[in-house]
Amino acid sequence: MNTLNTEATELCQRHFTFVMAENKTRDWAQKSVLFAQSRMRDNNMTVYWYEIRWYGSKAAKTRRMTKKLIKKPKANYGYNVAALLKLAQPWEEAKVQEVDLEVIGIRREVAFISKAIAQLNCAAKGARKG
């Protein structure tokens, strides 16, 4: 699980590094608003995509960032690509698709491992009772 989390974190970091480098050369309207983040909790791990929004005044130093979670269909291991590409800038579309495609495999593996761990935990509890 830790290895998969490390892989997912590296994918998210790869997207972030790419976006930050590209954002430096673009004006405000062309900057990326997508952010991928890996999250591990108990015996489960996933990668979420967020839409970044800014509010407040930069001059008054009240500018703040918010992250709005982009919902992933429950029946799939991946996001709706059309929904992600709707928010992606044209220059980052290929990178977003690449990252999400690689994350699908990680999510699938994590789902199987999580189910196996849950079954082992149930078996261990049952063995303690009987």
TIVO-743691 format. One record per residue (C-alpha): residue number from 1; residue in three letters; x, y, z. Coordinates in steps of 0.05 Angstrom, whole numbers, plus 5000, padded with zeros to 4 digits. Layout:
! TIVO-743691
<nr:NUM rest:ala px:X py:Y pz:Z> .
...
! end
This chain:
! TIVO-743691
<nr:1 rest:met px:5000 py:5000 pz:5000> .
<nr:2 rest:asn px:5057 py:5048 pz:5017> .
<nr:3 rest:thr px:5090 py:5033 pz:4950> .
<nr:4 rest:leu px:5026 py:5049 pz:4913> .
<nr:5 rest:asn px:5017 py:5113 pz:4953> .
<nr:6 rest:thr px:5088 py:5133 pz:4936> .
<nr:7 rest:glu px:5074 py:5121 pz:4862> .
<nr:8 rest:ala px:5010 py:5161 pz:4865> .
<nr:9 rest:thr px:5044 py:5218 pz:4902> .
<nr:10 rest:glu px:5099 py:5220 pz:4850> .
<nr:11 rest:leu px:5047 py:5223 pz:4794> .
<nr:12 rest:cys px:5012 py:5281 pz:4829> .
<nr:13 rest:gln px:5079 py:5316 pz:4839> .
<nr:14 rest:arg px:5097 py:5306 pz:4766> .
<nr:15 rest:his px:5032 py:5341 pz:4745> .
<nr:16 rest:phe px:5043 py:5396 pz:4796> .
<nr:17 rest:thr px:5115 py:5409 pz:4774> .
<nr:18 rest:phe px:5093 py:5411 pz:4701> .
<nr:19 rest:val px:5036 py:5459 pz:4716> .
<nr:20 rest:met px:5077 py:5506 pz:4759> .
<nr:21 rest:ala px:5131 py:5511 pz:4705> .
<nr:22 rest:glu px:5079 py:5526 pz:4651> .
<nr:23 rest:asn px:5039 py:5574 pz:4694> .
<nr:24 rest:lys px:5100 py:5620 pz:4700> .
<nr:25 rest:thr px:5097 py:5635 pz:4625> .
<nr:26 rest:arg px:5021 py:5644 pz:4621> .
<nr:27 rest:asp px:4974 py:5700 pz:4637> .
<nr:28 rest:trp px:4920 py:5692 pz:4690> .
<nr:29 rest:ala px:4866 py:5666 pz:4643> .
<nr:30 rest:gln px:4911 py:5611 pz:4616> .
<nr:31 rest:lys px:4936 py:5584 pz:4683> .
<nr:32 rest:ser px:4917 py:5514 pz:4705> .
<nr:33 rest:val px:4862 py:5505 pz:4756> .
<nr:34 rest:leu px:4871 py:5430 pz:4766> .
<nr:35 rest:phe px:4907 py:5398 pz:4824> .
<nr:36 rest:ala px:4916 py:5323 pz:4838> .
<nr:37 rest:gln px:4928 py:5298 pz:4909> .
<nr:38 rest:ser px:4940 py:5229 pz:4937> .
<nr:39 rest:arg px:4908 py:5211 pz:5003> .
<nr:40 rest:met px:4920 py:5150 pz:5046> .
<nr:41 rest:arg px:4875 py:5134 pz:5104> .
<nr:42 rest:asp px:4875 py:5069 pz:5144> .
<nr:43 rest:asn px:4876 py:5013 pz:5093> .
<nr:44 rest:asn px:4854 py:5054 pz:5034> .
<nr:45 rest:met px:4886 py:5104 pz:4987> .
<nr:46 rest:thr px:4861 py:5144 pz:4928> .
<nr:47 rest:val px:4878 py:5204 pz:4885> .
<nr:48 rest:tyr px:4830 py:5262 pz:4881> .
<nr:49 rest:trp px:4827 py:5318 pz:4829> .
<nr:50 rest:tyr px:4810 py:5387 pz:4854> .
<nr:51 rest:glu px:4791 py:5452 pz:4820> .
<nr:52 rest:ile px:4832 py:5510 pz:4848> .
<nr:53 rest:arg px:4796 py:5577 pz:4858> .
<nr:54 rest:trp px:4823 py:5643 pz:4883> .
<nr:55 rest:tyr px:4786 py:5698 pz:4920> .
<nr:56 rest:gly px:4806 py:5763 pz:4953> .
<nr:57 rest:ser px:4854 py:5818 pz:4932> .
<nr:58 rest:lys px:4926 py:5806 pz:4917> .
<nr:59 rest:ala px:4942 py:5880 pz:4929> .
<nr:60 rest:ala px:4908 py:5879 pz:4998> .
<nr:61 rest:lys px:4942 py:5812 pz:5013> .
<nr:62 rest:thr px:4875 py:5779 pz:5026> .
<nr:63 rest:arg px:4880 py:5730 pz:4967> .
<nr:64 rest:arg px:4863 py:5659 pz:4988> .
<nr:65 rest:met px:4860 py:5593 pz:4951> .
<nr:66 rest:thr px:4804 py:5542 pz:4957> .
<nr:67 rest:lys px:4802 py:5472 pz:4930> .
<nr:68 rest:lys px:4736 py:5444 pz:4904> .
<nr:69 rest:leu px:4734 py:5369 pz:4899> .
<nr:70 rest:ile px:4716 py:5343 pz:4830> .
<nr:71 rest:lys px:4671 py:5283 pz:4839> .
<nr:72 rest:lys px:4693 py:5216 pz:4812> .
<nr:73 rest:pro px:4640 py:5166 pz:4788> .
<nr:74 rest:lys px:4634 py:5112 pz:4842> .
<nr:75 rest:ala px:4628 py:5056 pz:4791> .
<nr:76 rest:asn px:4695 py:5072 pz:4758> .
<nr:77 rest:tyr px:4767 py:5072 pz:4779> .
<nr:78 rest:gly px:4779 py:5136 pz:4739> .
<nr:79 rest:tyr px:4749 py:5204 pz:4732> .
<nr:80 rest:asn px:4704 py:5225 pz:4675> .
<nr:81 rest:val px:4757 py:5249 pz:4627> .
<nr:82 rest:ala px:4709 py:5299 pz:4594> .
<nr:83 rest:ala px:4697 py:5332 pz:4662> .
<nr:84 rest:leu px:4771 py:5338 pz:4675> .
<nr:85 rest:leu px:4786 py:5364 pz:4605> .
<nr:86 rest:lys px:4730 py:5415 pz:4612> .
<nr:87 rest:leu px:4771 py:5447 pz:4668> .
<nr:88 rest:ala px:4840 py:5434 pz:4638> .
<nr:89 rest:gln px:4877 py:5485 pz:4597> .
<nr:90 rest:pro px:4892 py:5462 pz:4525> .
<nr:91 rest:trp px:4967 py:5459 pz:4540> .
<nr:92 rest:glu px:4957 py:5410 pz:4599> .
<nr:93 rest:glu px:4904 py:5363 pz:4570> .
<nr:94 rest:ala px:4954 py:5309 pz:4550> .
<nr:95 rest:lys px:4987 py:5311 pz:4619> .
<nr:96 rest:val px:4920 py:5307 pz:4656> .
<nr:97 rest:gln px:4899 py:5247 pz:4614> .
<nr:98 rest:glu px:4967 py:5213 pz:4625> .
<nr:99 rest:val px:4965 py:5222 pz:4700> .
<nr:100 rest:asp px:4893 py:5200 pz:4707> .
<nr:101 rest:leu px:4905 py:5139 pz:4663> .
<nr:102 rest:glu px:4964 py:5117 pz:4707> .
<nr:103 rest:val px:4924 py:5130 pz:4771> .
<nr:104 rest:ile px:4868 py:5084 pz:4747> .
<nr:105 rest:gly px:4915 py:5025 pz:4752> .
<nr:106 rest:ile px:4937 py:5046 pz:4822> .
<nr:107 rest:arg px:4865 py:5056 pz:4845> .
<nr:108 rest:arg px:4846 py:4987 pz:4818> .
<nr:109 rest:glu px:4904 py:4954 pz:4855> .
<nr:110 rest:val px:4888 py:4991 pz:4919> .
<nr:111 rest:ala px:4815 py:4968 pz:4915> .
<nr:112 rest:phe px:4837 py:4895 pz:4912> .
<nr:113 rest:ile px:4888 py:4902 pz:4967> .
<nr:114 rest:ser px:4838 py:4939 pz:5012> .
<nr:115 rest:lys px:4786 py:4884 pz:5003> .
<nr:116 rest:ala px:4839 py:4831 pz:5018> .
<nr:117 rest:ile px:4860 py:4868 pz:5082> .
<nr:118 rest:ala px:4788 py:4875 pz:5104> .
<nr:119 rest:gln px:4776 py:4800 pz:5093> .
<nr:120 rest:leu px:4839 py:4783 pz:5132> .
<nr:121 rest:asn px:4817 py:4829 pz:5189> .
<nr:122 rest:cys px:4749 py:4794 pz:5191> .
<nr:123 rest:ala px:4782 py:4726 pz:5192> .
<nr:124 rest:ala px:4828 py:4748 pz:5248> .
<nr:125 rest:lys px:4769 py:4774 pz:5289> .
<nr:126 rest:gly px:4732 py:4709 pz:5277> .
<nr:127 rest:ala px:4792 py:4668 pz:5299> .
<nr:128 rest:arg px:4797 py:4707 pz:5364> .
<nr:129 rest:lys px:4723 py:4695 pz:5381> .
<nr:130 rest:gly px:4723 py:4621 pz:5368> .
! end
